[in-house]
Amino acid sequence: MFFWRKSQEEKKAEEGSKEAILSLIEKGKKEKAIEILERFKDREELRPILFKLYMGEGKYYYAYQLIEHYDPNLATAKEKALIYERVGELEKASKEYAKLGDWESLKKAGSLLWQAKKPQEALELLERSLKLAPSIKRQEIEEIINKIKEELGLAQKESFIQRLKKGLQKTKEAVEFGIIFANRKIDEELFEELEEKLIRADIGSKTALYLVEELKKEAIRRNLKTSDQLLEYFKKLLASQMVKCEASLWKPKEGKSIYLFLGVNGSGKTTTIGKLAYGFTKEGKRTLLVAADTFRSAAIEQLQVWAERSGADIVKRHEGADPASVVYEAMQRAKEENYEVILIDTAGRLHTKEPLIRELRKIRDVIKKFFPEEPREILLVLDATIGQNSLQQAKVFKEALDITGIILTKLDGSAKGGAVVPICKELGIPIKLIGVGEGIEDIQPFDAKSFIEELAS
């Protein structure tokens, strides 16, 4: 029988030899070194080695015990901040992050204090962070500050115009209409630049050319000299292109109100349903969500999360279930349990066009068997970030059903806000709602006049 014999070096390490312990670490025997060092915590010269091993191996609780019970000077402020954060000592972690003084550490310190239910102190640190942060990072800090201010009752709720202004920021930065119409000389160069910017905003080359030609005629007709004199006429022309654009979403009244949602995967359809469900339940309406996008399990799970978040109920089945049978079950439940608002999510697989159209018509027919006047709204959800490319999507869904309105999402993430114009003009379907942020209340009724004012400002 053979017995494991310890090396001479290991024996020395176990006797507390610093050199032997360091040699074990170099050879990758870190766990063995930790085991030995834990017996020599009272030796000042060995504690830093143990601390370094704890940090390197992610043993933050043990590192915490070492600095709390033996020597707080083992750790830098940055290391203490990390240790305290990992063991849940949020206020202590915040204090250490604040000592570092840079914008990122101050942001971290403020966020941790907010988690620790210390909003007032958190606000102080975050406002310090905001002053030091680079411009590209200020928005995310401002968002946290605004949430804390709302919690403390110090912030006014943003108006539609304020949300729209934020939502169109990327488009405005890309096209700079404000510069074009800022008292510039009217000449061919101005009109060429304007046409280019209109196309960049995804208004479309045909519409861009029409707008520019009309502005040229107006300038000649009225003998105008500077571009600011054209601004009001430009807004009027944009409005003429969007004359059919605006309509209100159907408000639930007595009886059932069924909203059927169409749109490709990734358009923001399920999130939009969740946000609307939140609004309806807040108004006191009994709301039912229907997970009829059974093609993706992620869509079912996402809708379940929104049901919980909004306070609505949900009808769902497993991935791959027949969508129309899910809707049938939902209609039965809506009738028996007297739900007032029913929001139905559907799949959007454009690569299977004909089956998709048949599936959507089948769902509509199931709804009408139970409630002949419904669905009240058939809403197409389009992603603003893909601009005019969404027109082709819309045409496919229009083949399937008579769409009553469009919901344009992710307007805040797009530099193609001008695509609203061709979407409205070419489809002849009103835009009823726009998404101007990620918050649960960041879905707003579309107001064409306000939209034009903000886009052209």
MARFI-597852 format. One line per 4 residues: number of its first residue (from 1); their letters; for each residue z, x, y of C-alpha. Coordinates in nm, 4 decimals. Layout:
<atoms>
NUM	a	Z X Y; ...
</atoms>
This chain:
<atoms>
1	mffw	0.0000 0.0000 0.0000; -0.0896 0.1285 0.3482; 0.1241 0.0764 0.6572; -0.0012 0.0787 1.0140
5	rksq	0.1280 0.3851 1.1894; 0.1693 0.3827 1.5660; 0.0001 0.6639 1.7511; 0.2085 0.9190 1.9344
9	eekk	0.0739 0.7782 2.2604; 0.1848 0.4228 2.1771; 0.5302 0.5451 2.0865; 0.5559 0.7208 2.4249
13	aeeg	0.4321 0.4058 2.5993; 0.7029 0.2008 2.4282; 0.9572 0.4496 2.5532; 0.8389 0.3792 2.9098
17	skea	0.6033 0.6722 2.9721; 0.3885 0.5780 3.2722; 0.1074 0.8159 3.1677; 0.0968 0.6753 2.8146
21	ilsl	0.0904 0.3158 2.9441; -0.1964 0.3981 3.1819; -0.3820 0.5592 2.8927; -0.3449 0.2395 2.6848
25	iekg	-0.4894 0.0387 2.9745; -0.7842 0.2760 3.0064; -0.8571 0.2232 2.6359; -0.8676 -0.1547 2.6904
29	kkek	-0.5300 -0.2296 2.5290; -0.4167 -0.4415 2.8252; -0.2214 -0.7048 2.6309; -0.0242 -0.4293 2.4549
33	aiei	0.0435 -0.2632 2.7923; 0.1666 -0.5959 2.9371; 0.3952 -0.6495 2.6379; 0.5488 -0.3027 2.6887
37	lerf	0.5729 -0.3260 3.0694; 0.7548 -0.6583 3.0531; 1.0474 -0.4686 2.8987; 1.0593 -0.2334 3.1980
41	kdre	1.0488 -0.4774 3.4917; 1.3574 -0.3069 3.6368; 1.1637 0.0203 3.6789; 1.0203 0.0242 4.0292
45	elrp	0.7347 0.2667 3.9510; 0.6081 0.0487 3.6606; 0.6183 -0.2918 3.8337; 0.2948 -0.2381 4.0382
49	ilfk	0.1064 -0.1624 3.7147; 0.2327 -0.4825 3.5542; 0.1508 -0.6830 3.8687; -0.2035 -0.5462 3.8757
53	lymg	-0.2504 -0.6378 3.5080; -0.1222 -0.9914 3.5662; -0.3675 -1.0402 3.8544; -0.6593 -0.8894 3.6634
57	egky	-0.5957 -1.1121 3.3613; -0.5437 -1.4274 3.5723; -0.1754 -1.4591 3.4726; -0.0757 -1.5976 3.8119
61	yyay	0.2448 -1.7668 3.6996; 0.3788 -1.4341 3.5643; 0.2685 -1.2549 3.8825; 0.4526 -1.5275 4.0769
65	qlie	0.7753 -1.4622 3.8845; 0.7391 -1.0885 3.9429; 0.7088 -1.1159 4.3221; 0.9722 -1.3908 4.3480
69	hydp	1.2417 -1.2283 4.1331; 1.1715 -0.8560 4.1618; 0.9649 -0.7376 4.4562; 0.7716 -0.9504 4.7104
73	nlat	0.6053 -0.6347 4.8469; 0.4004 -0.5939 4.5280; 0.1407 -0.8355 4.6650; -0.0700 -0.8392 4.9805
77	akek	-0.0824 -1.1569 5.1900; -0.4184 -1.2406 5.0309; -0.2796 -1.1947 4.6780; 0.0320 -1.3979 4.7608
81	aliy	-0.1867 -1.6762 4.9005; -0.3891 -1.6891 4.5785; -0.0784 -1.6772 4.3552; 0.1027 -1.9519 4.5447
85	ervg	-0.2102 -2.1691 4.5461; -0.2569 -2.1292 4.1689; 0.1045 -2.2179 4.0870; 0.1024 -2.5202 4.3198
89	elek	0.3169 -2.3804 4.6015; 0.0751 -2.5183 4.8607; 0.2879 -2.4698 5.1728; 0.3688 -2.1093 5.0813
93	aske	0.0006 -2.0445 5.0054; -0.0991 -2.1933 5.3396; 0.1470 -1.9664 5.5229; -0.0021 -1.6559 5.3583
97	yakl	-0.3633 -1.7635 5.4214; -0.2742 -1.8282 5.7878; -0.1462 -1.4686 5.8189; -0.4963 -1.3408 5.7395
101	gdwe	-0.6250 -1.5048 6.0574; -0.9996 -1.5253 5.9844; -1.1778 -1.8627 6.0028; -1.2170 -1.9023 5.6239
105	slkk	-0.8491 -1.8297 5.5561; -0.7392 -2.0654 5.8345; -0.9664 -2.3374 5.6920; -0.8123 -2.2808 5.3472
109	agsl	-0.4607 -2.2876 5.4963; -0.5314 -2.6156 5.6760; -0.6899 -2.7768 5.3687; -0.3888 -2.6823 5.1524
113	lwqa	-0.1448 -2.8261 5.4068; -0.3453 -3.1475 5.4092; -0.3140 -3.1582 5.0280; 0.0577 -3.0992 5.0718
117	kkpq	0.0762 -3.4140 5.2916; 0.1298 -3.2166 5.6137; -0.1648 -3.3501 5.8198; -0.0340 -3.2576 6.1644
121	eale	0.0217 -2.8904 6.0727; -0.3110 -2.8911 5.8836; -0.4916 -3.0127 6.1966; -0.3513 -2.7238 6.4025
125	ller	-0.4824 -2.4613 6.1592; -0.8206 -2.6279 6.1147; -0.8750 -2.6452 6.4911; -0.8011 -2.2701 6.5084
129	slkl	-1.0507 -2.2169 6.2258; -1.3143 -2.4223 6.4117; -1.2922 -2.1952 6.7172; -1.3554 -1.8838 6.5063
133	apsi	-1.6128 -2.0227 6.2600; -1.9854 -1.9386 6.2859; -2.1963 -2.2320 6.4091; -2.3480 -2.2927 6.0629
137	krqe	-1.9999 -2.3612 5.9179; -1.8528 -2.5744 6.1975; -1.9814 -2.9084 6.0719; -1.7883 -2.8939 5.7427
141	ieei	-1.4652 -2.8044 5.9297; -1.5270 -3.0849 6.1815; -1.5656 -3.3319 5.8922; -1.2220 -3.2368 5.7527
145	inki	-1.0682 -3.2555 6.1031; -1.2185 -3.6034 6.1560; -1.0800 -3.7260 5.8221; -0.7311 -3.6022 5.9128
149	keel	-0.7570 -3.7579 6.2599; -0.8566 -4.0892 6.1026; -0.5559 -4.0619 5.8704; -0.3301 -3.9994 6.1706
153	glaq	-0.4923 -4.2757 6.3738; -0.6200 -4.0245 6.6314; -0.9938 -4.0762 6.5790; -1.2141 -4.3672 6.6727
157	kesf	-1.4526 -4.4915 6.4078; -1.8069 -4.3667 6.4677; -2.0507 -4.6236 6.6044; -2.3916 -4.6908 6.4513
161	iqrl	-2.5563 -4.4866 6.7294; -2.3282 -4.1879 6.6633; -2.4046 -4.2017 6.2897; -2.7773 -4.2409 6.3584
165	kkgl	-2.7686 -3.9468 6.6004; -2.6144 -3.7295 6.3268; -2.8560 -3.8653 6.0669; -3.1622 -3.7756 6.2721
169	qktk	-3.0344 -3.4330 6.3759; -3.2519 -3.2370 6.1309; -3.5667 -3.4261 6.2271; -3.4925 -3.3779 6.5976
173	eave	-3.4354 -3.0046 6.5479; -3.7694 -2.9772 6.3660; -3.9831 -3.1704 6.6151; -3.8060 -3.1280 6.9533
177	fgii	-3.9593 -3.4315 7.1236; -3.7024 -3.3818 7.3991; -3.8724 -3.0533 7.4961; -4.2232 -3.2023 7.4814
181	fanr	-4.1280 -3.4815 7.7230; -3.9179 -3.2624 7.9549; -4.1272 -3.2511 8.2722; -4.4095 -3.0421 8.1232
185	kide	-4.7577 -3.0282 8.2675; -4.9941 -3.2739 8.1016; -5.2823 -3.0784 7.9498; -5.4672 -3.0364 7.6206
189	elfe	-5.2099 -2.7847 7.4947; -4.9329 -3.0423 7.5369; -5.1210 -3.3035 7.3320; -5.2080 -3.0540 7.0578
193	elee	-4.8427 -2.9521 7.0304; -4.7301 -3.3152 7.0234; -4.9762 -3.3992 6.7437; -4.8489 -3.1036 6.5403
197	klir	-4.4857 -3.2106 6.5876; -4.5620 -3.5716 6.4916; -4.7237 -3.4519 6.1691; -4.4254 -3.2211 6.1066
201	adig	-4.1952 -3.5233 6.1380; -4.4082 -3.6827 5.8606; -4.5376 -3.9615 6.0819; -4.8794 -3.9002 5.9217
205	skta	-5.1996 -3.7512 6.0604; -5.3727 -4.0865 6.1193; -5.0802 -4.2340 6.3123; -5.0199 -3.9046 6.4956
209	lylv	-5.3811 -3.8956 6.6136; -5.3638 -4.2611 6.7274; -5.0441 -4.1989 6.9276; -5.1828 -3.8870 7.0965
213	eelk	-5.5134 -4.0563 7.1874; -5.3290 -4.3539 7.3380; -5.1070 -4.1213 7.5421; -5.4134 -3.9369 7.6712
217	keai	-5.5675 -4.2674 7.7827; -5.2430 -4.3690 7.9559; -5.2223 -4.0340 8.1370; -5.5800 -4.0729 8.2680
221	rrnl	-5.5378 -4.4443 8.3518; -5.2238 -4.3826 8.5612; -5.3194 -4.0321 8.6809; -4.9945 -3.8848 8.5411
225	ktsd	-4.9107 -3.5173 8.5952; -4.5955 -3.4449 8.3890; -4.4946 -3.5332 8.0338; -4.1664 -3.7081 8.1272
229	qlle	-4.3821 -3.9853 8.2800; -4.5224 -4.0528 7.9315; -4.1909 -4.0875 7.7449; -4.1382 -4.4627 7.7866
233	yfkk	-4.4974 -4.5338 7.6859; -4.4534 -4.3079 7.3803; -4.1500 -4.5142 7.2738; -4.3470 -4.8357 7.3292
237	llas	-4.6307 -4.7037 7.1100; -4.3862 -4.6089 6.8325; -4.2334 -4.9565 6.8532; -4.5807 -5.1121 6.8133
241	qmvk	-4.6195 -4.9222 6.4848; -4.2868 -5.0568 6.3599; -4.3187 -5.4201 6.4626; -4.2543 -5.5500 6.1068
245	ceas	-3.9895 -5.2916 6.0292; -3.6655 -5.4661 6.0993; -3.4840 -5.7393 5.9060; -3.1245 -5.8079 5.8084
249	lwkp	-2.9873 -5.7846 5.4582; -2.9073 -6.1257 5.3080; -2.5397 -6.2036 5.3619; -2.3660 -6.3764 5.0672
253	kegk	-2.2887 -6.7394 5.1375; -2.1903 -7.0167 4.8975; -2.2917 -6.9794 4.5332; -2.4399 -6.6644 4.3841
257	siyl	-2.6153 -6.3819 4.5693; -2.8015 -6.1467 4.3375; -2.9357 -5.8126 4.4592; -3.1823 -5.6305 4.2342
261	flgv	-3.2301 -5.2594 4.3074; -3.5435 -5.0580 4.2285; -3.6171 -4.6905 4.2817; -3.6843 -4.3644 4.1018
265	ngsg	-3.4057 -4.1519 3.9574; -3.2506 -3.9367 4.2277; -3.3402 -4.1686 4.5156; -2.9751 -4.2555 4.5777
269	kttt	-3.0018 -4.6010 4.4198; -2.6754 -4.6019 4.2234; -2.4791 -4.4546 4.5156; -2.6255 -4.7188 4.7482
273	igkl	-2.5151 -4.9953 4.5092; -2.1648 -4.8455 4.5041; -2.1434 -4.8339 4.8839; -2.2615 -5.1947 4.9169
277	aygf	-2.0161 -5.3039 4.6464; -1.7386 -5.1426 4.8491; -1.8459 -5.3428 5.1560; -1.8668 -5.6741 4.9682
281	tkeg	-1.5286 -5.6357 4.7962; -1.3761 -5.5393 5.1316; -1.5039 -5.8744 5.2636; -1.3193 -6.0452 4.9768
285	krtl	-1.6266 -6.1268 4.7644; -1.5955 -6.1255 4.3838; -1.8468 -5.8539 4.2994; -2.0085 -5.7596 3.9693
289	lvaa	-2.2105 -5.4440 3.9049; -2.4727 -5.4414 3.6293; -2.5699 -5.1105 3.4649; -2.9258 -5.1993 3.3612
293	dtfr	-3.0459 -4.8400 3.3967; -2.9755 -4.7710 3.0302; -3.2297 -4.4897 3.0150; -2.9705 -4.2376 3.1427
297	saai	-2.6057 -4.2288 3.0356; -2.5317 -4.0505 3.3661; -2.6444 -4.3611 3.5582; -2.4061 -4.5824 3.3568
301	eqlq	-2.1163 -4.3410 3.4096; -2.1920 -4.3074 3.7802; -2.1948 -4.6853 3.8265; -1.8640 -4.7093 3.6361
305	vwae	-1.7108 -4.4633 3.8848; -1.8393 -4.6700 4.1759; -1.7013 -4.9892 4.0201; -1.3560 -4.8309 4.0045
309	rsga	-1.3859 -4.6869 4.3539; -1.5067 -5.0099 4.5156; -1.2859 -5.2536 4.3252; -1.5838 -5.4325 4.1661
313	divk	-1.6198 -5.5270 3.7973; -1.9006 -5.3974 3.5773; -2.1174 -5.5030 3.2835; -2.2478 -5.2067 3.0846
317	rheg	-2.3612 -5.1053 2.7368; -2.4489 -4.7817 2.5646; -2.7390 -4.5539 2.6620; -3.0689 -4.6836 2.5203
321	adpa	-2.9622 -5.0501 2.5126; -3.2220 -5.3093 2.6164; -3.1879 -5.3482 2.9980; -3.2792 -5.7174 2.9959
325	svvy	-3.0051 -5.7901 2.7389; -2.7487 -5.6181 2.9673; -2.8668 -5.8402 3.2545; -2.8484 -6.1496 3.0267
329	eamq	-2.4860 -6.0707 2.9426; -2.4116 -6.0133 3.3134; -2.5675 -6.3476 3.4148; -2.3562 -6.5298 3.1551
333	rake	-2.0429 -6.3607 3.2816; -2.1352 -6.4249 3.6477; -2.1769 -6.7960 3.5697; -1.8601 -6.8326 3.3626
337	enye	-1.6321 -6.6225 3.5821; -1.7702 -6.7339 3.9176; -1.8782 -6.4027 4.0680; -2.0212 -6.4359 4.4189
341	vili	-2.2175 -6.1092 4.4453; -2.4089 -5.9413 4.1621; -2.5676 -5.5983 4.2147; -2.8118 -5.4843 3.9443
345	dtag	-2.9114 -5.1206 3.8902; -3.2443 -5.0578 3.7127; -3.4277 -4.7565 3.5719; -3.7045 -4.5870 3.7661
349	rlht	-3.9281 -4.3921 3.5288; -4.2620 -4.3643 3.7074; -4.4164 -4.1560 3.4284; -4.4003 -4.4721 3.2133
353	kepl	-4.5583 -4.7019 3.4715; -4.6706 -4.9986 3.2585; -4.3516 -5.0222 3.0473; -4.1498 -4.9922 3.3692
357	irel	-4.3359 -5.2821 3.5313; -4.2916 -5.5000 3.2184; -3.9216 -5.4136 3.2021; -3.8582 -5.5040 3.5680
361	rkir	-4.0437 -5.8364 3.5336; -3.8441 -5.9165 3.2204; -3.5188 -5.8525 3.4107; -3.6344 -6.0806 3.6941
365	dvik	-3.7223 -6.3569 3.4456; -3.3775 -6.3331 3.2806; -3.2123 -6.3756 3.6223; -3.4276 -6.6812 3.7005
369	kffp	-3.3355 -6.8518 3.3710; -2.9756 -6.8653 3.4896; -3.0293 -6.8881 3.8662; -3.3837 -7.0060 3.9615
373	eepr	-3.3425 -6.9207 4.3332; -3.2385 -6.5619 4.2627; -3.2617 -6.2666 4.3001; -3.1931 -6.3167 4.6684
377	eill	-3.2954 -5.9588 4.7481; -3.5237 -5.7184 4.5593; -3.4522 -5.3882 4.7294; -3.6495 -5.0669 4.6918
381	vlda	-3.4427 -4.7518 4.7492; -3.6463 -4.4597 4.8873; -3.5378 -4.1002 4.9479; -3.6077 -3.9997 5.3117
385	tigq	-3.6209 -3.6295 5.2222; -3.9547 -3.6735 5.0406; -4.1134 -3.8440 5.3420; -4.4535 -4.0041 5.2902
389	nslq	-4.4517 -3.9119 4.9208; -4.2281 -4.2145 4.8783; -4.5241 -4.4390 4.9691; -4.6811 -4.3837 4.6265
393	qakv	-4.3515 -4.4714 4.4564; -4.3337 -4.7909 4.6613; -4.6834 -4.8973 4.5589; -4.5930 -4.8770 4.1884
397	fkea	-4.2788 -5.0889 4.2309; -4.4712 -5.3404 4.4458; -4.7028 -5.3987 4.1491; -4.4020 -5.5088 3.9469
401	ldit	-4.2133 -5.7343 4.1877; -4.2224 -5.8808 4.5374; -3.9940 -5.6429 4.7260; -3.7915 -5.8073 5.0031
405	giil	-3.6704 -5.4913 5.1728; -3.6408 -5.1137 5.1716; -3.3256 -4.9019 5.1830; -3.3973 -4.5526 5.3136
409	tkld	-3.1367 -4.3020 5.1921; -3.0516 -3.9378 5.2761; -3.1840 -3.9662 5.6306; -2.9157 -3.7162 5.7342
413	gsak	-3.0578 -3.4557 5.4932; -3.4200 -3.4889 5.6018; -3.6412 -3.3292 5.8663; -3.8971 -3.6032 5.7866
417	ggav	-3.7336 -3.8960 5.9669; -4.0697 -3.9887 6.1166; -4.1809 -4.1100 5.7729; -4.0054 -4.4369 5.8608
421	vpic	-4.3148 -4.5219 6.0705; -4.5841 -4.5024 5.7953; -4.3448 -4.6484 5.5348; -4.3032 -4.9539 5.7526
425	kelg	-4.6640 -4.9757 5.8761; -4.8455 -4.9231 5.5455; -4.6141 -5.1165 5.3157; -4.5436 -5.4073 5.5472
429	ipik	-4.1936 -5.4315 5.3985; -3.8936 -5.4377 5.6338; -3.6438 -5.1523 5.6259; -3.3094 -5.3270 5.5931
433	ligv	-3.0635 -5.0414 5.5548; -3.0529 -4.6660 5.6138; -2.8201 -4.4038 5.4661; -2.6962 -4.1623 5.7339
437	gegi	-2.4270 -3.9692 5.5458; -2.2339 -3.9277 5.2225; -1.9284 -4.1344 5.3185; -1.8606 -4.4690 5.1531
441	ediq	-1.9362 -4.6518 5.4804; -2.2388 -4.4401 5.5785; -2.4964 -4.7084 5.5028; -2.6057 -4.9042 5.8078
445	pfda	-2.8397 -5.1882 5.9075; -3.1683 -5.0519 6.0388; -3.2213 -5.0955 6.4123; -3.5788 -4.9979 6.5087
449	ksfi	-3.5079 -4.9775 6.8837; -3.2080 -4.7453 6.8371; -3.4053 -4.5415 6.5845; -3.6924 -4.4852 6.8303
453	eela	-3.4533 -4.4009 7.1153; -3.2764 -4.1370 6.9074; -3.5928 -3.9918 6.7540; -3.7657 -3.9543 7.0917
457	s	-3.4624 -3.8280 7.2853
</atoms>
